[in-house]
């Protein structure tokens, strides 16, 4: 637990490795293959969400004042936009399962992109 609290020099690499592992899990069709496709995408979405929260938590501990306020405002805007963008995938033309899968794919895509932005912020912050 102490490692979680200590900003260490390899934290960017650690987060980068975790993020790459998530990408591998997402690409691995045998991962959780006993689940329905929709449930599998839900689980992948949950994993990316957890990773994003860890990145947000880590980064926010290293900033203060206006920078911190602006960061949380930016994160709030992202969450709202992610919800709106993902909901655009819902359509009367698709079955419920297709709809859910397309929604989840968009949700995952946007969350992955946000994780990349956060990783870049952490890297820049460490790089000084």
C-alpha positions as CSV (number, residue, x, y, z in Angstrom):
1,X,0.0,0.0,0.0
2,X,2.9,2.4,0.6
3,X,3.9,2.1,-3.1
4,X,0.5,3.6,-4.0
5,X,1.1,6.8,-2.1
6,X,4.8,7.3,-3.0
7,X,5.3,9.1,-6.3
8,X,8.2,7.1,-7.7
9,X,10.3,7.7,-10.8
10,X,9.0,4.7,-12.6
11,X,5.3,5.5,-12.1
12,X,4.9,6.6,-15.7
13,X,6.4,3.3,-16.9
14,X,4.3,1.3,-14.5
15,X,1.1,3.0,-15.7
16,X,2.3,2.7,-19.4
17,X,2.8,-1.1,-18.8
18,X,-0.6,-1.5,-17.2
19,X,-2.2,0.4,-20.1
20,X,-0.4,-1.9,-22.6
21,X,-1.6,-4.9,-20.7
22,X,-5.2,-3.7,-20.9
23,X,-4.8,-3.3,-24.7
24,X,-3.5,-6.9,-24.9
25,X,-6.4,-8.2,-22.8
26,X,-8.8,-6.3,-25.1
27,X,-7.3,-7.8,-28.2
28,X,-7.1,-11.4,-26.7
29,X,-10.3,-13.0,-27.9
30,X,-9.7,-16.0,-25.6
31,X,-9.9,-13.7,-22.5
32,X,-13.2,-14.3,-20.7
33,X,-14.4,-16.2,-23.8
34,X,-17.1,-17.9,-21.7
35,X,-18.9,-14.6,-21.3
36,X,-21.3,-13.1,-23.8
37,X,-19.8,-10.5,-26.1
38,X,-21.7,-7.7,-24.3
39,X,-20.6,-8.8,-20.9
40,X,-17.0,-9.1,-22.1
41,X,-17.0,-5.5,-23.4
42,X,-18.6,-4.4,-20.1
43,X,-15.7,-6.0,-18.2
44,X,-13.1,-4.4,-20.5
45,X,-14.8,-1.0,-20.0
46,X,-14.6,-1.5,-16.3
47,X,-10.9,-2.3,-16.4
48,X,-10.2,0.9,-18.5
49,X,-12.4,2.9,-16.1
50,X,-10.4,1.6,-13.1
51,X,-7.1,2.4,-14.9
52,X,-8.4,5.9,-15.7
53,X,-9.3,6.5,-12.0
54,X,-5.9,5.4,-10.9
55,X,-4.3,7.8,-13.4
56,X,-6.6,10.6,-12.3
57,X,-5.8,9.9,-8.6
58,X,-2.1,9.7,-9.2
59,X,-1.9,12.9,-11.3
60,X,-4.1,14.9,-9.1
61,X,-1.9,14.3,-6.1
62,X,1.0,16.0,-7.9
63,X,-0.8,19.2,-8.8
64,X,-2.2,22.1,-6.7
65,X,-4.3,25.3,-6.9
66,X,-5.7,26.4,-10.2
67,X,-4.0,23.6,-12.1
68,X,-5.8,21.1,-9.9
69,X,-9.1,22.8,-10.2
70,X,-8.7,23.0,-14.0
71,X,-7.8,19.4,-14.2
72,X,-10.9,18.2,-12.3
73,X,-13.1,20.5,-14.5
74,X,-11.4,19.0,-17.6
75,X,-12.1,15.5,-16.2
76,X,-15.7,16.3,-15.5
77,X,-16.1,17.6,-19.0
78,X,-14.6,14.4,-20.4
79,X,-17.0,12.2,-18.4
80,X,-20.0,14.2,-19.6
81,X,-18.8,14.1,-23.2
82,X,-18.0,10.4,-23.0
83,X,-21.5,9.7,-21.9
84,X,-23.0,11.8,-24.8
85,X,-20.7,10.4,-27.4
86,X,-21.3,6.8,-26.4
87,X,-25.1,7.3,-26.4
88,X,-24.9,8.5,-30.0
89,X,-24.2,4.8,-30.8
90,X,-27.7,3.9,-29.6
91,X,-30.1,3.6,-32.5
92,X,-33.5,2.3,-33.4
93,X,-31.9,0.5,-36.4
94,X,-29.9,-1.9,-34.2
95,X,-30.9,-4.8,-32.0
96,X,-30.5,-4.3,-28.3
97,X,-27.3,-6.4,-28.2
98,X,-25.7,-4.6,-31.2
99,X,-26.7,-1.3,-29.6
100,X,-25.1,-2.2,-26.3
101,X,-21.9,-3.5,-28.0
102,X,-21.5,-0.4,-30.1
103,X,-22.1,1.8,-27.1
104,X,-19.5,-0.1,-25.1
105,X,-17.0,0.0,-27.9
106,X,-17.3,3.8,-28.1
107,X,-17.1,4.0,-24.3
108,X,-13.9,2.0,-24.3
109,X,-12.4,3.9,-27.2
110,X,-13.0,7.2,-25.5
111,X,-11.8,6.0,-22.1
112,X,-8.6,4.6,-23.7
113,X,-8.0,8.0,-25.4
114,X,-8.4,9.8,-22.1
115,X,-6.0,7.3,-20.4
116,X,-3.5,8.2,-23.1
117,X,-3.9,11.9,-22.4
118,X,-3.5,11.3,-18.7
119,X,-0.3,9.2,-19.3
120,X,1.1,12.1,-21.3
121,X,0.3,14.5,-18.5
122,X,2.1,12.2,-16.0
123,X,5.0,11.9,-18.3
124,X,5.3,15.6,-18.9
125,X,5.0,16.2,-15.1
126,X,7.8,13.8,-14.3
127,X,9.9,15.0,-17.2
128,X,9.7,18.4,-15.6
